[in-house]
Amino acid sequence: MASDDVGRAEGFDRRPARPRTERRFRCVVVGQGTLGRLASEHLVERGHELVAVVSDDPGLQGWAREAGVRHVRLAGGAGAAWQLPRVDYLFSVANLTVLDRDALALAEAWAINFHDGPLPAYAGLNVPAWAILNGEREHAVTWHLMTEKVDAGDVLISETFPIDANETAYTLNSKCLDAGIRTFRELVSRLEDGTARPSPMPAGRRRVYLAAQRPSAGGWLDPGSPAAYLARLARALDFGQHPNPLALPALVGPAGSVVVRRVTAEESVGDAEVGQVLAVDDAGIRVRTADGDALFSQFEAYDGTALTAAEAAQALGVGVGGRLPALRQEDLAEFDGLAARWARHEDEWSARLASLVPLEGTYLGRASGAASAGARVERVVDVSDLPRLGAREPATDLLCVLALLLARLEGKPSVDVPFRHPGLAAAGRPAAGRFSTHVPLRVEVAPAAAYGDFAAALSAELALVERRGTFLRDLPRRQPALAGLDASWGRQRWNVAVEVSSGGGGPLDPPTW
């Protein structure tokens, strides 16, 4: 399975198509992005009957309309929903969705998939980034037969190429795009003249990288790691201006965390302890690591603001001679456990953030005895002695009343309240501090809805957000579709936040995102 192509469409070889073939076949393309479009164009240029393009990608759908090719929605990979006739070949090109048995059965000859990595060692998603992180020296693209087991069918054609010393996820994805269309042309040529021959998958260990899988510690640049690994981690998480499905590399200090775009491994200079800050200057922040020095540079705050090295050090709470904390094994285990549980819901959180309706709270300034601007006011309510009025817990009923009040004061049919549920107790701990400590709780109020109906709907929303947990704080910075969101999903805009805690007694935690 190939990641959505991240690369330069202008970089591939635009050789003219060969004369129209006499051996025409009927086919369907399932996919997205630049590679999906280029493959579809080539099939049409070669005179084959492209029965349909199956895609949720607006760009590829637009191409299909202009080319006069039928297009249908992906429908979660359910082939029966496409209502398409059987064809000779189905091409899965930069397609991130697992296709079901009905979809594969549309191909009378072969269903063929493009994969942006060498098989069987790099099956799954985002494998160019994982190859860089793992220190591989070469990479590959593969066109293979599709089976119900992902990335496991016989190989039709592949191409191997080197991974450069300063390769990033963006540049390696660009190479995959170029090699992908080049090998696709050769594959189509072999299908036309009947010389395409599947060969068994090469021997070797099979490893599948899942969509929800993240680098250990979620991109935390731990000074307890080797400097060369930290440099690879920063490059593996550099997707350019394209969506980043993994994480952003970040330093974590006593006072906070900052995003780091560049890491250079250098030889040690002098004696120092692991994590010790050796210099803060125009070149960046130099830190002693497990096996040498690392120079960190190109800093950003989580809202996208560029930071100088001095500003980054201040945000981290360290200076020359100070120490950045090394990651403890127990913290690492906790973080990776949380990431494995919560990262699978990242798409849902992205959709929620994309449709965010901020809770302005402008009415608070009109309240009698309102606090001065910038002041923080907390109200803690102990619900242990409140009576149960129905099937819901007292805390849930109190939250429903408060949410209804806020929505009515806002005068909006729908608002998103910064909310911290009991399941987020770990989100603010040191190892997990890169998670958002609050999530948007959607409060929707129908004009004539009875309180019971409202409370039932909000209870379902509460269960939903608790099941989804939270998201990495860098999520808005990783998705171009969420550009501009940071200013509104920042603590300066949220005048109200709500927390439900099972601990009780302590002060409320301010939102961090």
KAQUIGI-V666084 format. One record per residue. N is the residue number from 1. PHI is phi in whole degrees, -180 to 180 (999 if undefined). OMEGA is omega in radians with two decimals (* if undefined). D_LAST is the distance of its C-alpha to the last C-alpha in whole Angstrom. Layout:
BEGIN
n-><N N>
phi-><PHI PHI>
omega-><OMEGA OMEGA>
d_last-><D_LAST D_LAST>
END
This chain:
BEGIN
n-><1 2 3 4 5 6 7 8 9 10 11 12 13 14 15 16 17 18 19 20 21 22 23 24 25 26 27 28 29 30 31 32 33 34 35 36 37 38 39 40 41 42 43 44 45 46 47 48 49 50 51 52 53 54 55 56 57 58 59 60 61 62 63 64 65 66 67 68 69 70 71 72 73 74 75 76 77 78 79 80 81 82 83 84 85 86 87 88 89 90 91 92 93 94 95 96 97 98 99 100 101 102 103 104 105 106 107 108 109 110 111 112 113 114 115 116 117 118 119 120 121 122 123 124 125 126 127 128 129 130 131 132 133 134 135 136 137 138 139 140 141 142 143 144 145 146 147 148 149 150 151 152 153 154 155 156 157 158 159 160 161 162 163 164 165 166 167 168 169 170 171 172 173 174 175 176 177 178 179 180 181 182 183 184 185 186 187 188 189 190 191 192 193 194 195 196 197 198 199 200 201 202 203 204 205 206 207 208 209 210 211 212 213 214 215 216 217 218 219 220 221 222 223 224 225 226 227 228 229 230 231 232 233 234 235 236 237 238 239 240 241 242 243 244 245 246 247 248 249 250 251 252 253 254 255 256 257 258 259 260 261 262 263 264 265 266 267 268 269 270 271 272 273 274 275 276 277 278 279 280 281 282 283 284 285 286 287 288 289 290 291 292 293 294 295 296 297 298 299 300 301 302 303 304 305 306 307 308 309 310 311 312 313 314 315 316 317 318 319 320 321 322 323 324 325 326 327 328 329 330 331 332 333 334 335 336 337 338 339 340 341 342 343 344 345 346 347 348 349 350 351 352 353 354 355 356 357 358 359 360 361 362 363 364 365 366 367 368 369 370 371 372 373 374 375 376 377 378 379 380 381 382 383 384 385 386 387 388 389 390 391 392 393 394 395 396 397 398 399 400 401 402 403 404 405 406 407 408 409 410 411 412 413 414 415 416 417 418 419 420 421 422 423 424 425 426 427 428 429 430 431 432 433 434 435 436 437 438 439 440 441 442 443 444 445 446 447 448 449 450 451 452 453 454 455 456 457 458 459 460 461 462 463 464 465 466 467 468 469 470 471 472 473 474 475 476 477 478 479 480 481 482 483 484 485 486 487 488 489 490 491 492 493 494 495 496 497 498 499 500 501 502 503 504 505 506 507 508 509 510 511 512 513>
phi-><999 -98 -66 -58 -63 -122 -179 -106 -65 -80 -88 -83 -80 -94 -72 -65 -67 -69 -56 -53 -81 -88 -98 -85 -133 -100 -151 -131 -109 -114 174 -165 70 -61 -66 -60 -69 -63 -65 -64 -60 -65 -62 -66 -60 -81 88 -84 -89 -86 -66 -164 -111 -106 -165 -102 -82 -57 -64 -71 -63 -63 -60 -61 -61 -66 -85 74 -103 -62 -132 -131 -72 -68 56 67 83 -87 -61 -62 -72 -76 54 -112 -74 -71 -132 -74 -134 -113 -109 -98 -126 53 -98 -98 -107 -70 -89 -84 -62 -63 -65 -65 -73 -64 -88 -75 -97 -136 -99 -122 -118 -93 -128 -91 -166 -77 -115 -94 -71 -129 -86 101 -117 60 -71 -59 -64 -67 -65 -64 -60 -80 77 -67 -105 -147 -138 -159 -118 -143 -106 -139 -69 -95 -129 -70 -93 -64 54 -129 -81 -61 -92 -97 -162 -148 -145 -108 -149 -76 -99 -72 -62 -109 -63 -115 -59 -65 -70 -72 -63 -63 -62 -64 -62 -61 -67 -64 -73 -64 -73 -65 -59 -66 -63 -61 -59 -69 -66 -69 -98 78 -100 -69 -132 -66 -123 -59 -56 -57 -71 140 -69 -94 -132 -112 -96 -86 -59 -86 -74 -128 -57 -54 70 59 91 -64 -84 -78 -63 -77 -94 -63 -61 -64 -65 -63 -65 -65 -61 -63 -72 -66 -101 -100 -103 65 -93 -94 -55 -108 -84 -111 -174 -105 -69 -148 -94 -122 -123 -60 -104 165 -138 -135 -80 -123 -94 -142 -134 -121 -82 -136 -72 -68 -125 79 -90 -165 -89 -60 94 -72 -82 -95 -160 -133 -150 -62 -75 140 -113 -97 -133 -76 -113 -64 -138 168 -106 -124 -103 -98 -152 58 -95 -143 -79 -69 -90 95 -68 -70 -123 -74 -60 -64 -67 -64 -62 -65 -64 -76 82 -134 -138 -58 94 -76 -130 -88 -68 -82 -78 -77 -62 -68 -69 -62 -62 -65 -61 -63 -66 -65 -62 -63 -81 -95 -65 -67 -103 -63 -63 -65 -67 -61 -65 -65 -66 -67 -111 -60 -116 -62 -88 -72 68 -64 -70 -64 -67 -88 -69 -64 71 -60 -70 -67 -56 89 -75 -111 -119 -116 -131 -107 -115 -87 -96 -64 -100 -75 -74 -82 -96 -170 -76 -82 -68 -55 -63 -68 -64 -65 -64 -63 -64 -64 -63 -63 -63 -62 -63 -66 -66 -70 71 -123 -72 -150 -141 -113 -100 -59 -134 -121 -95 -57 -69 -98 -58 -83 -67 -100 -73 -52 -69 -107 -67 -87 -86 -69 -82 -131 -129 -77 -92 -83 -112 -116 -124 -74 -54 -114 -72 -73 -59 -60 -68 -62 -65 -65 -66 -69 -62 -66 -64 -60 -63 -66 -69 -68 -68 -78 74 -155 -142 -63 -59 -84 -53 -61 -78 -94 -117 -56 -66 -102 -57 88 -75 -55 -65 -90 -97 -128 -64 -68 -94 -95 -84 -135 -140 -124 -133 -113 -125 -91 -81 79 95 -90 -70 -72 -84 -70 -63 -131 -156>
omega-><-3.06 2.96 3.03 -3.01 3.07 -3.06 -3.05 -3.13 -3.09 -3.02 -3.04 -3.08 -3.14 3.07 3.09 3.13 3.05 3.11 -3.09 -3.09 3.03 -3.13 -3.09 3.01 3.12 -3.04 3.05 3.02 3.06 -3.10 -3.07 2.98 -3.07 -3.10 3.09 3.13 -3.12 3.11 3.13 3.12 -3.09 3.13 3.12 3.13 -3.11 3.07 3.12 -3.12 3.08 -3.03 -3.12 2.94 3.14 -3.02 2.96 -3.11 -3.12 3.14 -3.14 3.07 3.11 3.09 -3.12 3.12 -3.12 -3.12 -3.12 -3.14 3.11 3.04 3.13 3.12 -3.09 3.07 3.09 3.12 -3.13 -3.04 -3.12 -3.12 -3.10 -3.14 -3.14 3.05 3.09 -3.08 3.08 -3.07 2.95 3.12 3.05 -2.95 -3.08 -3.13 -3.06 -3.06 3.08 -3.12 -3.09 -3.07 3.13 3.12 -3.13 -3.10 3.08 -3.09 3.10 3.09 -3.08 2.84 -2.96 -3.09 2.98 3.09 -3.05 3.10 3.07 3.13 0.18 -2.98 -3.06 3.04 3.08 -2.98 3.04 -2.99 3.04 3.11 -3.13 3.12 3.09 -3.12 -3.12 3.09 3.11 -3.14 3.06 -3.08 -3.10 2.90 -3.02 2.93 -3.04 3.07 -3.11 3.02 3.12 3.03 -3.01 3.03 -3.06 -3.07 3.14 -3.04 3.08 3.14 3.10 3.10 -3.12 -3.13 -3.06 2.96 -3.09 -3.07 -3.13 -3.11 3.02 3.08 3.14 -3.08 3.13 3.04 3.08 3.09 3.13 3.09 3.14 -3.14 -3.12 -3.13 3.12 -3.13 3.10 3.09 3.12 3.12 3.13 3.11 3.14 3.08 -3.13 -3.07 3.03 -3.10 3.12 -3.10 3.10 3.05 -3.10 3.06 3.14 3.11 3.11 -3.11 3.09 3.06 -3.11 3.09 -3.04 -3.12 -3.09 -3.11 -3.13 3.02 -3.14 -3.09 2.98 3.11 3.09 3.11 -3.04 3.14 3.06 3.11 3.07 -3.10 -3.13 3.09 3.14 3.10 3.10 -3.14 3.13 -3.14 3.13 -3.12 3.11 3.14 -3.12 3.14 -3.10 3.12 3.11 -3.06 -3.01 -3.08 2.99 3.09 -3.06 2.95 3.11 3.14 -3.12 -3.05 -3.10 -3.03 3.07 3.08 -3.14 -3.09 -3.07 3.08 3.12 3.09 -3.11 3.13 -3.14 3.07 3.13 3.13 3.11 3.09 3.11 -3.13 -3.09 3.10 -3.05 -3.12 2.99 -3.09 -3.08 -3.14 -3.13 3.10 3.14 -3.05 3.04 3.13 -3.07 -3.06 -3.11 3.13 3.04 3.08 3.14 -3.11 -3.10 -3.05 3.06 2.92 -3.10 3.07 3.09 3.14 3.09 -3.11 2.95 3.10 3.13 3.12 3.10 3.12 3.11 3.11 3.11 -3.10 3.14 3.02 3.11 -3.08 3.08 -3.07 2.94 -3.07 2.99 -3.06 3.09 -3.09 3.13 3.07 3.12 3.14 3.13 -3.11 -3.08 3.08 3.10 -3.12 -3.14 -3.11 -3.01 -3.04 -3.13 3.13 -3.05 3.13 3.12 3.11 3.10 3.12 3.13 -3.13 -3.14 -3.13 -3.04 3.03 -3.03 3.01 -3.01 3.14 -3.13 -3.13 -3.10 -3.14 -3.14 -3.08 3.12 3.12 -3.12 -3.13 3.10 -3.11 3.11 3.14 -3.12 -3.14 3.12 3.01 -3.14 -3.13 3.08 -3.07 -3.05 -3.11 3.14 -3.14 3.03 -3.09 -3.13 -3.11 -3.09 3.05 3.11 3.14 3.13 3.12 3.14 3.11 3.12 3.14 3.14 3.14 3.12 3.12 -3.14 -3.14 3.13 3.13 3.11 -3.10 -3.13 3.09 -3.12 3.07 3.08 -3.09 3.02 -2.95 3.06 3.14 -3.07 -3.13 -3.11 -3.14 -3.11 -3.02 -3.12 -3.14 -3.01 -3.08 -3.07 -3.04 3.11 3.04 2.99 -3.12 3.10 3.11 3.13 3.06 -3.09 3.12 -3.13 -3.06 3.04 -3.04 -3.06 -3.08 3.04 -3.11 -3.12 3.11 3.11 -3.11 3.12 3.14 -3.14 3.08 3.10 3.08 3.10 3.12 -3.13 -3.10 3.09 3.10 -3.13 3.09 3.12 -3.08 3.06 -3.09 -3.09 -3.06 3.13 3.14 -3.08 -3.07 3.13 3.13 3.14 3.13 -3.12 -3.12 -3.01 -3.10 -3.12 3.10 3.12 -2.99 -3.10 -3.11 -3.04 3.13 -3.12 2.99 -3.06 3.14 2.99 -3.06 3.06 -3.10 3.13 3.00 -3.05 3.11 3.10 3.10 3.07 3.13 2.98 3.13 *>
d_last-><32 31 27 27 29 27 29 32 34 37 37 39 43 44 48 50 51 54 57 56 57 59 57 55 52 50 46 43 40 36 33 31 30 33 35 35 37 39 40 41 43 45 46 47 49 51 52 51 50 46 46 43 39 37 33 30 29 30 32 34 35 36 38 40 41 42 44 46 44 43 39 38 34 33 33 31 34 36 40 42 39 40 44 45 49 49 49 50 47 43 41 37 35 32 31 28 30 32 36 38 41 42 41 42 46 46 47 51 51 47 43 42 38 37 35 33 34 37 38 38 36 33 33 30 27 25 28 28 25 26 30 28 26 29 31 34 36 37 36 37 37 39 41 42 43 41 41 40 38 35 36 40 42 45 45 46 45 43 42 41 40 38 35 35 34 31 30 26 25 26 29 30 29 31 34 34 34 37 39 38 40 43 43 43 46 48 47 48 51 52 52 54 57 56 55 52 52 49 49 48 44 45 45 42 39 37 33 31 27 25 23 20 21 19 20 20 17 15 16 16 19 20 23 25 26 29 28 29 27 24 25 26 22 21 24 23 20 21 21 22 21 21 19 17 18 17 14 14 16 14 15 14 16 17 14 11 11 12 13 17 19 22 24 28 30 32 35 35 36 37 37 33 31 28 25 27 26 29 28 26 28 28 28 25 24 27 26 28 28 30 32 32 30 27 26 22 22 20 17 14 11 8 9 12 14 17 18 21 22 22 19 17 19 18 15 15 18 21 24 27 29 26 24 21 21 22 21 23 25 23 20 20 22 19 17 19 20 16 16 19 19 15 16 19 17 15 17 17 13 14 17 15 12 15 17 14 16 14 16 17 19 21 24 23 24 28 27 30 29 26 24 24 21 18 20 18 20 19 22 22 25 27 28 30 33 32 35 34 35 35 34 30 29 29 25 25 27 26 22 24 26 23 21 25 25 22 23 26 25 23 26 24 25 22 18 15 14 10 12 12 15 17 16 13 15 14 11 10 14 14 15 12 10 8 7 5 7 7 9 11 15 17 20 23 26 30 32 35 33 34 32 33 32 28 28 29 26 23 24 24 21 20 21 20 16 17 19 16 14 10 9 8 5 8 9 9 11 13 15 17 17 14 15 14 11 9 11 11 7 7 8 11 12 11 15 15 13 15 15 18 19 22 22 23 24 21 19 15 12 10 7 4 0>
END
